[in-house]
Structures are given as C-alpha cells and as structure tokens.
Amino acid sequence: MMAPASGKTGSFFKMGFMGALSGLIMYPGRWFSEVFPRTTPKEAGGMLFLCSLFYAAAGALPVSGAGALVRAAILMVNALGMTVLCAAIAWLVGAIGTGPRIRFSSIWRVFAIGTSPTLLIAWVPFSFFFTEPWKWVLVALGMIYGLGMGKGRTVWVLLITASLTAMLFLAILRLLVAPPTPPAF
C-alpha cells in the first residue's frame, strides 16, 4: 500500500528513493495516478540519474582499468541521452496530434520515471528483450494515468516515437558502418 505524499515537498523525498521505486514497480498505474502529479521534474531527473549511475557502474564491472571508466561514461550518457531524446520526440509527436497540449516537463517526467526501474536490470546481457518493452509499458501507463492521455493517443504517440527513434539509430548506424567506396577507374 502506498502512502500518498502531501505538502510542499515532492513525493520523491517523502517516499524515499526505494519507496518510490518499489511503488512504481509493484503498482505502476496507481503510482502514476497518485504520486506522479506531485513529482517534480527535478525529482524525476534525480531518480533517473541514480538509476543511470547504477546502470553505468554495473555495466562497467566486466571491464578493468581505464576502459571501465570509459565504458561507464558511455553507458551513463546513453541512459540519460536516450531518455531525453525519446521524451523530446514524444513531445513533438504529441504536439502534432490532436488533443490538449502537454508540456515537455510532463513528458520528461514520464520518460525519466518510466525508464528508471528498467535501468536497474538493463546492464544484464540480453535483458534488452525484457527491459525495453517494460520501459515502454511504464511510459504508456505514465501517459495514461499520470498525464491523463487517452489510450489511443498514447499508443499512437509511443508507436511513432519508438519508430522514429529506431529509424534515427539505423540511419546513424548506416553512416558509421558504411561499406567501402569502390575504386573509381
């Protein structure tokens, strides 16, 4: 059972990091409807930062020496950057569609909070197949229960966001791994 936070301080500091995380994992719909409205962008960013730090540290464990620091830095930038990128794309897609406009800070909070618990497991090899769908489900629940978006609009926004993100990274990958240019005769 989650105790709702009240007062001027946000829910994150009332519940504590572990309380917020466990409430989000055990009762995500309820958490987004009861606690999310009182969570500030700073608290959501703090939660994401702590989970990203864990993800980066755990992901760098198999590497030793300076390589571990480089790998941890890359993983940290990836965790934070992907969350910001997906939130920005979702906000733009949502702005194009019909319905009430939602502020970027609200979308950012949903993505930061929805991504956080998945980062605690994402460092495990091959966990991508579990954590990525779980992240999108948590984000969808956040949009529906936390932001009050309709289910149809949420699905539409997230499908387009995921598709655009995948296309962007495929395009970048093609640029980085371009086949060699044949010699000109």
C-alpha positions as CSV (number, residue, x, y, z in Angstrom):
1,M,0.0,0.0,0.0
2,M,1.4,3.4,-1.0
3,A,1.1,6.3,1.3
4,P,0.3,9.4,-0.7
5,A,2.8,12.2,-0.2
6,S,1.5,15.6,0.7
7,G,2.9,19.1,1.5
8,K,5.3,21.3,-0.4
9,T,8.0,18.7,-0.7
10,G,7.6,16.4,-3.7
11,S,6.7,12.8,-3.5
12,F,10.2,11.5,-4.2
13,F,11.6,13.0,-0.9
14,K,8.6,11.9,1.1
15,M,8.7,8.3,0.0
16,G,12.4,8.0,-0.4
17,F,14.2,6.6,-3.5
18,M,13.4,2.9,-2.6
19,G,9.8,3.6,-1.7
20,A,9.2,5.5,-4.9
21,L,10.9,2.7,-6.9
22,S,9.1,-0.2,-5.2
23,G,5.7,1.6,-5.5
24,L,6.4,2.2,-9.2
25,I,7.4,-1.5,-9.8
26,M,4.6,-3.1,-7.8
27,Y,1.7,-0.7,-8.6
28,P,2.7,1.3,-11.7
29,G,-0.8,2.5,-12.7
30,R,-1.6,3.5,-9.2
31,W,1.8,5.1,-8.7
32,F,1.4,7.3,-11.8
33,S,-2.2,8.3,-10.8
34,E,-1.5,9.1,-7.1
35,V,2.2,10.0,-6.8
36,F,3.2,11.2,-10.2
37,P,1.2,14.5,-10.1
38,R,3.3,15.7,-7.1
39,T,6.7,14.6,-8.6
40,T,8.8,17.5,-9.9
41,P,11.0,17.3,-13.0
42,K,14.0,17.6,-10.6
43,E,12.9,14.6,-8.6
44,A,12.3,12.6,-11.8
45,G,15.7,13.6,-13.0
46,G,17.3,12.6,-9.7
47,M,15.6,9.2,-9.9
48,L,16.8,8.7,-13.4
49,F,20.3,9.9,-12.5
50,L,20.6,7.5,-9.6
51,C,19.4,4.5,-11.7
52,S,21.6,5.6,-14.6
53,L,24.6,5.7,-12.2
54,F,23.8,2.1,-11.0
55,Y,23.4,1.0,-14.7
56,A,26.7,2.5,-15.7
57,A,28.6,1.2,-12.7
58,A,27.1,-2.4,-13.1
59,G,27.7,-2.3,-16.8
60,A,31.3,-1.4,-16.4
61,L,32.1,-4.2,-14.0
62,P,33.3,-6.7,-16.6
63,V,35.9,-4.2,-17.8
64,S,39.1,-3.3,-15.9
65,G,41.3,-0.2,-15.7
66,A,40.6,2.9,-17.7
67,G,38.4,1.0,-20.0
68,A,35.9,0.6,-17.2
69,L,35.6,4.4,-16.7
70,V,35.2,5.0,-20.4
71,R,32.5,2.3,-20.6
72,A,30.7,3.7,-17.5
73,A,30.7,7.2,-19.0
74,I,29.3,5.9,-22.3
75,L,26.6,3.9,-20.6
76,M,25.7,6.9,-18.4
77,V,25.5,9.3,-21.4
78,N,23.4,6.6,-23.3
79,A,21.0,6.2,-20.4
80,L,20.4,9.9,-19.9
81,G,20.6,10.9,-23.5
82,M,18.2,8.2,-24.8
83,T,15.6,9.3,-22.2
84,V,15.9,13.0,-23.2
85,L,15.8,12.1,-26.9
86,C,12.7,9.8,-26.6
87,A,10.9,12.4,-24.4
88,A,11.7,15.1,-27.0
89,I,10.4,13.0,-29.9
90,A,7.3,12.0,-28.0
91,W,6.6,15.6,-27.1
92,L,7.0,16.7,-30.7
93,V,4.8,13.9,-31.9
94,G,2.2,14.7,-29.2
95,A,2.3,18.4,-30.3
96,I,1.5,17.4,-33.9
97,G,-1.5,15.3,-32.9
98,T,-4.9,16.3,-31.7
99,G,-5.9,16.7,-28.1
100,P,-4.7,19.0,-25.4
101,R,-1.0,20.1,-25.5
102,I,1.2,18.6,-22.9
103,R,4.2,20.4,-21.6
104,F,7.7,19.0,-22.2
105,S,8.4,18.8,-18.5
106,S,5.5,16.5,-18.0
107,I,6.6,14.2,-20.8
108,W,10.2,14.3,-19.5
109,R,8.9,13.2,-16.0
110,V,7.1,10.3,-17.5
111,F,10.1,9.1,-19.5
112,A,12.5,9.7,-16.7
113,I,10.4,7.8,-14.2
114,G,9.4,5.1,-16.6
115,T,13.0,4.4,-17.6
116,S,14.4,4.4,-14.1
117,P,13.4,0.9,-12.9
118,T,14.4,-0.7,-16.2
119,L,17.9,0.6,-15.8
120,L,18.4,-1.5,-12.7
121,I,18.2,-4.6,-14.8
122,A,19.3,-3.3,-18.2
123,W,23.0,-3.9,-17.6
124,V,22.4,-7.7,-17.6
125,P,23.3,-9.2,-21.0
126,F,20.3,-9.9,-23.2
127,S,17.9,-8.2,-20.7
128,F,17.1,-5.7,-23.5
129,F,14.3,-8.0,-24.7
130,F,12.6,-7.7,-21.3
131,T,13.6,-4.2,-20.2
132,E,12.8,-2.3,-23.4
133,P,9.2,-3.4,-23.6
134,W,8.8,-2.9,-19.8
135,K,10.1,0.7,-20.2
136,W,7.5,1.4,-22.9
137,V,4.7,-0.1,-20.9
138,L,5.7,2.1,-17.9
139,V,5.9,5.1,-20.1
140,A,2.4,4.3,-21.5
141,L,1.0,3.9,-18.0
142,G,2.5,7.2,-17.1
143,M,1.0,8.9,-20.0
144,I,-2.4,7.4,-19.4
145,Y,-2.6,7.6,-15.6
146,G,-0.2,10.4,-14.9
147,L,-0.9,12.8,-17.7
148,G,-4.5,11.7,-18.5
149,M,-3.9,11.0,-22.1
150,G,-6.3,8.7,-23.9
151,K,-5.2,5.1,-24.6
152,G,-5.4,5.6,-28.4
153,R,-3.4,8.8,-28.4
154,T,-0.8,7.2,-26.0
155,V,-0.4,4.2,-28.3
156,W,-0.1,6.4,-31.4
157,V,2.5,8.8,-29.8
158,L,4.6,5.9,-28.5
159,L,4.5,3.9,-31.7
160,I,5.6,6.9,-33.7
161,T,8.2,7.8,-31.1
162,A,9.7,4.3,-31.0
163,S,9.7,4.1,-34.8
164,L,11.4,7.4,-35.3
165,T,14.0,6.6,-32.6
166,A,14.7,3.3,-34.3
167,M,15.0,4.9,-37.8
168,L,17.3,7.6,-36.4
169,F,19.7,5.0,-34.9
170,L,19.5,2.8,-38.0
171,A,20.5,5.9,-40.1
172,I,23.3,6.7,-37.8
173,L,24.5,3.0,-37.8
174,R,24.5,3.1,-41.6
175,L,26.6,6.2,-41.6
176,L,29.1,4.7,-39.2
177,V,29.3,1.3,-40.8
178,A,29.1,2.4,-44.4
179,P,30.5,-0.1,-47.0
180,P,33.8,0.9,-48.5
181,T,33.6,3.0,-51.6
182,P,34.6,1.1,-54.7
183,P,37.6,2.5,-56.5
184,A,36.9,4.8,-59.4
185,F,38.6,3.9,-62.7
